[in-house]
Amino acid sequence: MAQTARLDIPQDLLDSARLSLEDLKRELALSLYAQGRLSLGKAREFAGLSLFEFRQVLSFRRIPARYGEEELAEDLETLQDFEGRAA
């Protein structure tokens, strides 16, 4: 099981920013992806979005999609999982 970290965010900060906790997670995921700190798969997972939804948000925000070795490895792993389920 993956470890989790905890961050306390005052509700008044979220209210001032007009963000829900889910919105904040999405914003953080987008920012970390744009900075190259998270892969597409990890960022969309953290944002709680499907790959299609995350790519839509990237397009809307004009954040260029990257496709490197890590994304290729994630895609290959997904394909292997998919093939395993189909068998």
C-alpha positions as a Markdown table, in Angstrom:
| # | Residue | x | y | z |
|---|---|---|---|---|
| 1 | Met | 0.0 | 0.0 | 0.0 |
| 2 | Ala | 1.3 | 3.4 | -0.9 |
| 3 | Gln | 2.1 | 5.9 | 1.8 |
| 4 | Thr | 0.2 | 9.1 | 2.0 |
| 5 | Ala | 1.2 | 12.5 | 3.2 |
| 6 | Arg | -1.1 | 15.0 | 4.9 |
| 7 | Leu | -1.4 | 18.7 | 4.2 |
| 8 | Asp | -3.7 | 20.9 | 6.3 |
| 9 | Ile | -5.3 | 23.6 | 4.3 |
| 10 | Pro | -7.4 | 26.1 | 6.1 |
| 11 | Gln | -11.0 | 26.2 | 4.8 |
| 12 | Asp | -10.9 | 30.0 | 4.7 |
| 13 | Leu | -8.0 | 29.7 | 2.2 |
| 14 | Leu | -10.1 | 27.5 | 0.0 |
| 15 | Asp | -13.1 | 29.8 | 0.4 |
| 16 | Ser | -10.9 | 32.8 | -0.5 |
| 17 | Ala | -9.6 | 31.1 | -3.6 |
| 18 | Arg | -13.1 | 29.8 | -4.4 |
| 19 | Leu | -11.8 | 26.3 | -4.7 |
| 20 | Ser | -13.0 | 23.0 | -3.4 |
| 21 | Leu | -10.5 | 20.4 | -2.2 |
| 22 | Glu | -11.0 | 18.5 | -5.5 |
| 23 | Asp | -10.4 | 21.7 | -7.5 |
| 24 | Leu | -7.2 | 22.3 | -5.6 |
| 25 | Lys | -5.9 | 18.8 | -6.2 |
| 26 | Arg | -6.7 | 19.3 | -10.0 |
| 27 | Glu | -4.8 | 22.6 | -10.0 |
| 28 | Leu | -1.8 | 21.1 | -8.2 |
| 29 | Ala | -1.8 | 18.1 | -10.6 |
| 30 | Leu | -1.9 | 20.4 | -13.6 |
| 31 | Ser | 0.9 | 22.6 | -12.3 |
| 32 | Leu | 3.2 | 19.7 | -11.4 |
| 33 | Tyr | 2.6 | 18.1 | -14.8 |
| 34 | Ala | 3.3 | 21.4 | -16.6 |
| 35 | Gln | 6.6 | 21.7 | -14.6 |
| 36 | Gly | 7.5 | 18.2 | -15.7 |
| 37 | Arg | 7.4 | 16.9 | -12.1 |
| 38 | Leu | 4.6 | 14.4 | -12.6 |
| 39 | Ser | 3.9 | 12.1 | -15.6 |
| 40 | Leu | 0.6 | 12.3 | -17.4 |
| 41 | Gly | -0.6 | 9.1 | -15.7 |
| 42 | Lys | 0.3 | 10.2 | -12.2 |
| 43 | Ala | -1.0 | 13.7 | -12.7 |
| 44 | Arg | -4.4 | 12.6 | -14.1 |
| 45 | Glu | -4.7 | 10.0 | -11.3 |
| 46 | Phe | -4.0 | 12.6 | -8.6 |
| 47 | Ala | -6.5 | 15.0 | -10.3 |
| 48 | Gly | -9.1 | 12.3 | -10.2 |
| 49 | Leu | -9.7 | 12.6 | -13.9 |
| 50 | Ser | -9.8 | 10.1 | -16.7 |
| 51 | Leu | -7.1 | 10.3 | -19.3 |
| 52 | Phe | -9.5 | 11.8 | -21.8 |
| 53 | Glu | -10.7 | 14.5 | -19.2 |
| 54 | Phe | -7.2 | 15.3 | -18.2 |
| 55 | Arg | -6.1 | 15.8 | -21.8 |
| 56 | Gln | -9.1 | 18.0 | -22.4 |
| 57 | Val | -8.1 | 20.2 | -19.5 |
| 58 | Leu | -4.5 | 20.4 | -20.7 |
| 59 | Ser | -5.8 | 21.5 | -24.1 |
| 60 | Phe | -8.1 | 24.1 | -22.7 |
| 61 | Arg | -5.3 | 25.5 | -20.5 |
| 62 | Arg | -2.8 | 25.3 | -23.5 |
| 63 | Ile | -0.5 | 23.1 | -21.5 |
| 64 | Pro | 1.6 | 21.1 | -24.0 |
| 65 | Ala | 1.3 | 17.3 | -23.6 |
| 66 | Arg | 4.6 | 15.5 | -23.2 |
| 67 | Tyr | 5.2 | 12.0 | -24.2 |
| 68 | Gly | 8.5 | 10.6 | -22.9 |
| 69 | Glu | 9.9 | 7.3 | -21.7 |
| 70 | Glu | 7.8 | 7.3 | -18.5 |
| 71 | Glu | 4.6 | 7.8 | -20.4 |
| 72 | Leu | 5.6 | 5.1 | -22.8 |
| 73 | Ala | 6.3 | 2.7 | -19.9 |
| 74 | Glu | 2.9 | 3.5 | -18.4 |
| 75 | Asp | 1.1 | 2.9 | -21.7 |
| 76 | Leu | 2.9 | -0.4 | -22.1 |
| 77 | Glu | 1.9 | -1.4 | -18.6 |
| 78 | Thr | -1.7 | -0.5 | -19.3 |
| 79 | Leu | -1.6 | -2.6 | -22.5 |
| 80 | Gln | -0.2 | -5.6 | -20.6 |
| 81 | Asp | -3.0 | -5.2 | -18.0 |
| 82 | Phe | -5.6 | -4.9 | -20.8 |
| 83 | Glu | -4.2 | -8.0 | -22.5 |
| 84 | Gly | -4.3 | -10.0 | -19.2 |
| 85 | Arg | -7.9 | -9.1 | -18.7 |
| 86 | Ala | -8.9 | -10.1 | -22.2 |
| 87 | Ala | -7.3 | -13.6 | -21.9 |
